[in-house]
Amino acid sequence: MEEGMRIERLFSEVIKSKRLEKGWSLKEVSIKTGINASYLNRLEKGERKNPSAIALFKISKSLDINIMFLIKVLLIEEEKRNMVKDCIN
């Protein structure tokens, strides 16, 4: 996988790998967070970007991921998307 793609999907990879590390299904994370399993699945696949602050907090808390780390990851992804848009335009 090329470097740009890894940065673009870093948030997805972090939350999925942490979930799998804990041995949890999406349904289990859904129950722990109160977030729809379908929405969590789309986050893990990179189909949804920029989760709400509340969703981010619930995900970080349930998966034991530092919320500031997740915020930084999302900011890096956003910056990367903007750079690509600027190059295209």
C-alpha positions in Angstrom: 0.0 0.0 0.0 1.4 3.4 -0.9 2.2 6.0 1.7 -0.6 8.4 0.8 -3.2 5.7 1.2 -1.9 4.7 4.6 -2.3 8.3 5.8 -5.7 8.6 4.3 -6.9 5.5 6.1 -4.9 5.9 9.3 -8.0 6.6 11.5 -9.8 3.6 10.1 -6.7 1.3 10.6 -6.2 2.5 14.2 -9.7 1.9 15.4 -10.1 -1.5 13.6 -6.7 -2.8 14.8 -7.5 -1.8 18.4 -10.9 -3.4 18.2 -9.4 -6.6 16.8 -6.6 -6.5 19.4 -9.3 -6.6 22.1 -11.0 -9.5 20.2 -14.3 -7.5 19.9 -16.8 -7.6 17.1 -18.4 -4.5 15.7 -21.5 -5.4 17.6 -19.7 -5.5 20.9 -18.2 -2.0 20.2 -21.6 -0.8 19.2 -23.0 -2.0 22.5 -20.2 -0.4 24.5 -20.4 2.9 22.7 -24.0 3.2 21.8 -23.0 3.8 18.2 -24.7 1.9 15.4 -22.5 -1.0 14.2 -23.1 -0.1 10.6 -21.7 3.4 11.2 -18.7 1.9 13.0 -18.2 -0.4 10.0 -18.2 2.5 7.6 -15.7 4.3 9.8 -13.4 1.3 9.8 -13.7 1.0 6.0 -12.9 4.7 5.6 -16.3 5.3 4.0 -17.2 7.8 6.7 -14.9 10.7 7.6 -14.8 13.1 10.5 -16.9 11.5 13.2 -18.6 13.8 15.7 -16.8 14.8 18.9 -19.2 12.6 20.9 -18.7 9.6 18.6 -14.9 10.2 18.8 -15.0 10.3 22.6 -17.1 7.1 22.9 -14.8 5.2 20.4 -11.6 6.4 22.1 -12.9 5.6 25.6 -14.2 2.1 24.7 -11.1 1.1 22.8 -8.7 2.7 25.2 -7.2 5.1 22.6 -6.0 8.5 23.6 -8.5 11.0 22.2 -5.9 13.5 21.4 -4.1 10.9 19.3 -7.3 10.2 17.3 -7.9 14.0 16.8 -4.4 14.4 15.5 -4.9 11.5 13.1 -8.1 13.0 11.8 -6.4 16.4 11.4 -3.6 14.8 9.4 -6.1 13.0 7.2 -8.0 16.2 6.6 -4.8 18.1 5.7 -3.8 15.3 3.3 -7.2 15.5 1.6 -6.9 19.3 1.2 -3.4 18.9 -0.3 -4.7 16.5 -2.9 -7.6 18.8 -3.7 -5.2 21.8 -4.1 -3.0 19.8 -6.5 -6.0 18.8 -8.6 -7.5 22.3 -8.8 
